């Protein structure tokens, strides 16, 4: 049974495209925003209704599209298109085929007025003051910032600085368009796992199944105090892969070590690492949960992983999602 690739791309709430040569969307909790590249022919046909029937006008996309225009990308099969990207055109490449380079709502944060100030207060207070027009998801970590220097930075650069300084992730949740700011893996986009069967909807994989005793990891645990001082300890394998984890306001080194060792136990799991390439549906994005099943290894069924990143491609080569697995739940 074959499926016909279909799309519905709305630009500036005015132009609706039901064709494209290629679409690529990249999404990860490790980056501030999602990106999208759309490749289309250099010229198109605009059909509108007039007094004497339909009017057909040929035009160049370079004459119609501008940076800053809003864009919504829906992709699917046989007209069953699902929302895959919402954002703005950030750049236009007059190549053949014509390319639209897009960013999600972070695009607007990058273009707001730069800020210069030394801020002291809570993370919630910082976000409320300098991202006042943005709806922010609840449960912001209780972090106190002391003498947090803002030197001619945009709201987007403030988020990047917060991420780098406090080990947090920040991204827009596409369904609600709210901004999530918090510890990695502390909030899932989908609480019900998306099911992938190696014999049905997995095209290929680059996975390794590891025993817990074969995994070498060194955890660097950092507690950030209210005065911006840090306490650091390391636990685990001396020659292991380094994982840096953050917590806040823990002044007791014994408790910090105990917490780090508990996190080490969660990281040294038996299970898969790597990525799978799946069909375009079911829909999945970073921070979703996925469950894998392979009839060759039924004893591994039921394992659930959080998705680190997804690269979605749609076009002449088909509709695929490259899904990078993260932490096992």
N, C-alpha and C positions, 0 to 999 in steps of 0.2 A: 504494500500500500504506500503510495507516494503522497507527499504533502507539498502544497504550494506555499512558498515563502511570501509573506505579505507584510506591509508596514504602513504606518500612519504617522507622518511627521508634521507637526503643526508649528509654524514659525510666525512670531509676532501676532499670534491670534488671528492671522489673516491668510497666510499661505499654507495650504495643506498639500503635502506630497504623499503620493501612494506608490512611490518608486525610489530606489537608490541603488547605486552600484555596490557600495559596501558601507557598513556601519561598525565601528569598534568602540566599546565602552569599557573603561577601566575603573574599578571600584575597590578600595581597600580601607580598613580602619586605620592603617598606618600612615595614610596621607590625608591631608586636610579636606580635599574635595574630589568628587568623581569627575572624570573627563570623558568626552565623546568626540569622535571624528566621523563625519558623514561625507561620503564621496558620491557626487551626483554628476550628470551630464552638464556641460557648460551652458546649454540652452534648454528652455522648457516651453510648455504651451499653457497659457492661462485661459481657462474656459469660464465664462460668466454668462448670466442670463440678461438679455436685452429685450427691447420692445418687439423685435422681429425674430426672436428665438435666441439661440446661443451665439455668443460672440467668442471667437477663437483668436487669441493674440499670442504670437511668438515673441519671446523675450530672453534676454541674457540674465542669468542668476546674479551676475556681478552688478547689474543695474538695480536689482530689487532688494538684495540682502545687505545688511549693515551689522557691524559689531554692536553688541548691546541688545540686539533683538532677543526676545524670549524664544525658547524652543522646547518642545515636548516630543519625545521619541517613543513610539509604541511599535513593538515588533512581535511577530508570531507566524502562525501557519493558517492558511485558508480563511483569512479574515479575523481569526481569533487572536487579536493583537493585545499584548499586555504592556503596561507602562514600564519602560526600562531606563528612562533618563529624563530629567527636568532641569533646565538651566538656561544659559545664555550663550550667544555666539561671541567668542572672545577674539577670533582671528579668521580671516577669509583668505584662502590660498587660490589664486586664479590659475590653477594648473589644469591638466586634462587627465582624469576627471576633476571637476571643481570640488574643492574641499572646504568644509565648515568645521572649524575647531571650536569646541564648546567646553564650558565649565559649569558645574552646578551652582547653587546659590552663593558659594564662596566668591564667585565673580564680583558680586556687589560689594562684599566686605573688603575686597582688594582696592576698590575705587572710592571708598569713603575717605573723609578728611583725616590726614595724619595727626597723631596725638603725641604730645610731649608732656610727661608728668612723672613724678615719683609717687607711686601708689602704695599705701599701706591699708590693709583691710582683708576681707575674706575674698575667696575666688568668686563666690556668688555676687558679692558687691562689685567686683571688677567687671564681671560680665554684664551685670545690670546697668552699670554706668556707661560702658563704652560699646555695648551691643544692644542698646535700648530698643531698637526696632526689630530685634530678632526673637522669635519664640524659642526658648531654651527648655530642653527636657528637664524633668524633675530629678531629684536625688544627686545634685551636684556635690562632689566630695567636700568635706569640711576642712578646707585648706586655708591657712592664714598667710597672706603675703606681706612681707616686711621690706620696705624700701625697694619695691619692684619698679625698676627703671623702665620707662617708656620713652624712647628717643625717636621722635618723628616716625611713628609706626602706625599702620592702618589697623583696623579691627582684625583683619585676617592675620597680620603679623603678630598681633597680641596673642591670638590663639596658638600660633606656631611657637611663640616664646613660652607660653604656658605648657604646651606639650613637651618641649625640650627640657624645661626646668623641673617639671614635676612628674614626668613619666605618664602623662595622661594621653588619651586619644580624643579627637574632636572631629565630628562629621555630621552632615545633615542626614536625617532619617527620611528617605524618599517618600514614604507613605504620608507622613504628617508634615514634612518640611520643617521639623523642629531640629534644633541643634543639640546634639548630644556631646557633653563634655564629662569625662570620667575615666576611671581605670579601664584598661583594655579587658575585654571579655566580661565586664561587669553588667552588660545589658545585651540581650539577644534581640535581633530584629524579629525573628520568628521563634516562638517558644516550642511550637510543634515542629519536629524535625522534618526536613524535606527528604523523601525516600529515593535512594538511587540503587538500582539493581544492575550489577555488572553484566547480566545477560539480557537486559531489556533497554535501559536508557543511559548506559555508559558507553561512549564511543571508544575510548582508550584510557590508559592510566599510566602514571609514572610514580607508582607507590612502592614503598618498602614497608614490610611488616616487621616490627621490632619487638623483641622481648625486653621487659623492663630492665633486666640485669645487663643487657648489652648497651643501654643508653647511658652516655656519659655527659653529665651536665654540672656546671658550677653556677650556683645562684649568688648574685651580688644583690643583697637586700639593702635598700637605702630608706632610712626614716628621715623625713623632712620635718624639722621642728618649727614652731611658730616664729622663732627669731631668724628663720631661714638657714640655721645651722643644720648640718647633716650628720647622721650616724650611719656608718657603713659596716657591714660584716659580709663574709663569704662562707658558704657551706657547699659541700658536694665534692665532685671529682676535680682534682687539681688541674688535669688536662682536659676537662670537659668543655662543651660548648657553653659560653657565658650567656646567662639570661639575667637581665637587670630588672628588678622588681621594686616598686615604690610603695611605701606606706607613710602615714602621717602621725606626728605627735607621739611616737613611741620612744620614750627616753630610757627604758629598761633594756639593756643589751641582751639579757637572758631571754626576755620575752620576744625581742626582735629575732634572735637566733632560732627560738622555737617556731616562730611564724615562718621564717625562711626555710626551715627543715620541712615544715608541713607543705609548703609550696613546692619544694624539691620533690617530695613524694608524689605530688600531682603531675609534675612534669616528666618523671621517669615512669611513664606508663607503657603497658603492652598494647600495641596497636599500630595503625597506619600513620605514615608521614609521606608527604609528597602531594601530588595533584591528580585530579581526574578531568577528562574532557567529556562533557555530557552534551546532549541535545539542548536546544534552546528552551524547551519546557521539560520539567517544571521550572518555574522562576526561582532564582536564588541569588542572593547578594552577600557581600561581606557581613559578618556578625550574625548570619543565619546559622541554624543548626542543621546538620545533614546526618542521615543514617545510611550506612552502607550494607548491602547484602550481596554475597557471592555464593551461588549454590555449590561451588567447589570447596568452600570453607564455611560450612553452615555454623560451625562453632564460633565464628567471628561475628555472627549476625547480632544486631541490636546495639553495636557500638555507635556512639554519637559524637560528632566533632563540630567545633565552631569553625566557620569559614573565615580565613584571613583575607582573601582577595578573590575577585572574579574578573576575568577578561571575557567580555561578550563580543562575539563577532557574528555578523549577519551579512549575507550577500551571495555572490556567485559560488562560493565554496560551501554554502550551507549556513545553518544557524547553530552555533556552538557556544558553550560556556566552559572556559578553563578555570577550574575551581581549586584553589590552594587550601589544603586543610591546615587548621591550626590546632588548638588545644583539644584534647579529648575530654568530653564531659564526664 
